[in-house]
């Protein structure tokens, strides 16, 4: 783990939001190696962070990175109030949390870790990390549809008159696989991006599966299973991330 701002560390670990972390730090309720933390402080590799009964980090903490095949219906959240949250679903003995999200209705690869620095480097949109999906839609995929998906689609989300999302998607790789199916590789992670792109173009997603994140692949896994990332995969991943901003 590289050094990381304390509020980010607590947020990525699923302890609380960054804003709540700042409140806890200011109130003297967050300890680093037994000493009350200061606002803006960074967590160094090997340091132990404590918030109430929750303890994170420490010299003996092993870096954990799992590849999980999330089935439909499981929610990528650390919120225990959600009955089918992915943390309880996986049931790993050490505290881990998902890297990014995969919406409830979708299935496929989600990575889980205990390393906040890794999360930051993989999630920062400016790093343009690849995620690959297989998609089936409700009507035939045309050349015009593929061209528009590949060149970029303006997607919007409006609730109660308030614009919550208004963005142009980045150019991406798209390939037709069957009459109503295609493969797509994204380098950004807007909320329900593929579904919104398809909806904008008059299509409805019937099935969506993520099969790859960077060099980590879903290949050979069954829904509901997980595996530890191999040493070879980790070495390849660190090479891909070496120039990534934290």
N, C-alpha and C positions, 0 to 999 in steps of 0.2 A: 504493500500500500504506500502510495506517495502521500505527502502532506496535503491536508484538505481543510477548508474552513469548517469550524465546529458546527455551525448551524446547518451546513450542507450535509455534513457527516451524519447528524442526527436525523435529518429529513430523509436521506437516502436509505438509512437503516430502518425506516418505518417507525421511528420512535415518536416523532411529532413533525409538524410543519416547521419551516424555517422561522416563521414569525413567532410561533410558540417556543421554539428553541431559544430565540433571542430573549424572550420574556423569562424563561427558566434560567438562562445564563445570568441575566441582569439581577435575578433574585437570589443568585448564589446557590442554585439547586443542581448545577452541573459541575462535576468534579473531573479533573484530568490528573491521573496518577495521585488521587487523593487530595488535590488542591483545587479550591474553587476556580472555575474557568473565568476568563475575561472576555468581554465583547470583542469579536473580530479575531479571536485566537484560532490558531490552526492546530489540528491534530497531527502529530508526527507518527511515523511507523512504529508500532510496538507499544504505543501509549494506551493506557486503560481509561475509558470514559465511563462515568457512572451517572445515571439519572434515576434517583430513587432506588428501586431494586434491580433496575436494568443495568447490566454491565456489558460493555462492548470493548473489543480490542484486547490488548495485552501482548506480552512478548511471545506467549505460546500459541497465540491464535493462528490457526492454519487458514490459508487462503482457500476459500471454497468457491468453485464455479461449477454449476450443474446445468446440463441440457435437459429440459423438461418438455414432454409432449403434452401440452395442455389440451384437454378435450373441450368440446363446446359446453357452455354452462358454468365453467370455472372462471372466477373473476380475478384478474391480476391486481390484487390489492393486499396490503398488510393489515387492513381494517378487520379486526376479529368480529365485528358486528355483522359482516357479510358471511352468511352461513357457508358458502362455497368459495371462500377466499383461497388463493393458491398456496399460501403459507401453510394453512392447516391441511390442505389437500395433499401436498407433498409430504408433510410430517417429518421433515428433516430434524435430527436431534439438536443441531446448532442453529442459531438465529440467522436466517437468510432472507433475502427479499428479491423481488423480480427486477430485472433490468428492462425498464420500459413496460409497455403494455401490449396486450393482444386482446381485442374486445371479446366480450362474453360469448357472442355467437360464433366466433371464429375458433379454429383449432390450429395446433402446430407448435413450433419451437418457441419457447420462452427461456431465457437464461436467468438463473438465480445465483446470487452471490452474497458474501458478507463483506465485500470490499467496496467501500464508497468511492474510492478513487477510480476504480475500474468502471463503475457505473457512470461517473461523470465523463470519462473519456469516450465511452461508447455511446452515450446519450446526446452529447453536444452536437447540435444540428450542423454546425459549421465544419465538422469533421467528415461529413458525407459518407458515412459507413453504409454498406450495402445490406439490404434485407430482401429476400426473395420469396415470392408467393405464387401459389397456384389458385386460380379463380374460375368459378363457373357462374355464368350469368343466365338470365331468363330468356334470352333470344340470340339469334346468330350474331357472331362477332364479325363485323365488316372491316374492310381495309380503312375506311374513314374513321371508324371507332378506334382502331389500333393507332392510327396516325395522330389523332387528337390526344389519346392517352399518353403517347410517347412524347409529344411536344409540350404538354403542360395543359392543365385544366384549372380554371378559376373556380374555387369551391367556397361556399358560404354557409354559415350556420347562424340563423336568426331565431331568437327566443323572446317572445313578448315585446317585439319591436326593437330589441337590442341586438346589434351585430356582434356575435361572439367569435366568429371566424370569417375572415375574408382574405384568401391567399391564393396565389398562383403556384401550382405544383411545379417542381423542378422537372426538366426533361428526364425521361427514364427509358429503360429497356423494356420492350413489350413484345411478346411472341405468341402468335396464335397456336393453340395445341389441338383444338377440335372445333366442331361446329359452334359450340357455345362456351368454350373454355380458352383460357390464355394464361401465360406466365408473365409476371411483372417483377422487376427489380427496382426498388426505391432506395433513395439516399437521403430521405427525410422521413419524419414520423408524425405528421399531422394527425389529429384525432379522427379516427375512422376514415383515413385518407382514401383508400381504395374504394370503399363503399360510396363515399361522397363523390369521388371522381366519376364513378359509373352512373350514379343517380343524376348528376349534372348532364350526362350524355344520354339519358333516357333508358338506362339499364338498371336492373336490380340484381344484386349479388345473391346467389342462392347457396354458394359454398365458398369458403375462403380458408386456405391453409398456408401457414408460413413454413417454409422448408429450409431456410438458411438465414443465419445472421453472421455477416462477415465470413469467416472460414468454418464456422460451426454448422454442421448439417443435421437434419432430422433423420436422415437415411437409416433404415433398419429399426427404428423405434416404433413402439405401439402406443396408442392413446393411453394416457394415465401413467406412463413409465417415465423414469428419469435415469440419467447416468452422469458420472463425473467426467469432466473434460480430461482428455488424455494429455500427457506431457507434450506430445508432438503438437496437438491442437493448441495448447497453451503457448508453446514457443512461437507458433505461427501467428497466434493472436497478438502476442506482445510485439512481434515484428510489425504487424499491421497497425498497431496502436502507438508505435514509438514516437511518431510526430504529431499525435493527437493532443489537442489542448485539453487541460483539465477543467 
